[in-house]
Amino acid sequence: MIKKFILCCVLLTTIRVFYLRQCKANDTSDVFFKNQVPTSTEIAQKAGYVVETYEVVTQDGYILQMDRVAGSKKSPPSDNKTAVLLLHGMLDCSITWLVAGPEVGLGIV
């Protein structure tokens, strides 16, 4: 039992160290060490992407915010690009798709 506990602690520490190294390798990582938590729009704009924000009101009155990453210097906005809808989990937010950085973040790859 104690061996499993120690193994879990070592594993979690290793994952945390790997994650912090990965964040330091990204150009957007300095945003995370300020006093405020950045929004997904701020992260995408800092990485050089054009971001559009829309408010959508559902039939039952909920107000949702939708962010569209339209393009960057490498891939300018275009009308003939295929749109991709990324939905996060129930206890999550849109920063999930961008937090890994511009090279591997699913929202801006």
Residue pairs with C-beta under 8 A, 6 or more apart in sequence:
22 100
22 101
23 29
23 32
23 101
25 101
26 100
26 101
26 102
26 103
27 46
27 47
27 101
27 102
28 43
28 46
28 47
28 98
28 101
28 102
29 101
31 38
31 42
31 43
31 46
32 38
38 46
38 95
39 95
40 67
40 93
40 94
40 95
40 97
40 98
40 107
41 51
41 53
41 67
43 95
43 98
43 99
44 51
44 67
44 69
44 98
44 107
44 108
45 51
47 72
47 98
47 101
47 102
47 108
48 72
48 73
48 102
49 69
49 70
49 71
49 72
49 102
49 108
50 69
50 70
50 71
50 72
50 77
51 67
51 68
51 69
51 70
52 67
52 68
52 70
53 65
53 66
53 67
53 68
54 65
54 66
54 67
54 68
55 63
55 64
55 65
55 66
56 63
56 64
56 65
56 66
57 63
57 64
58 64
67 94
69 107
69 108
70 77
71 77
71 78
71 81
72 108
86 94
86 97
86 106
86 107
88 94
88 96
88 97
89 96
94 107
97 105
97 106
97 107
97 108
98 105
98 107
98 108
99 105
100 106
102 108
103 109
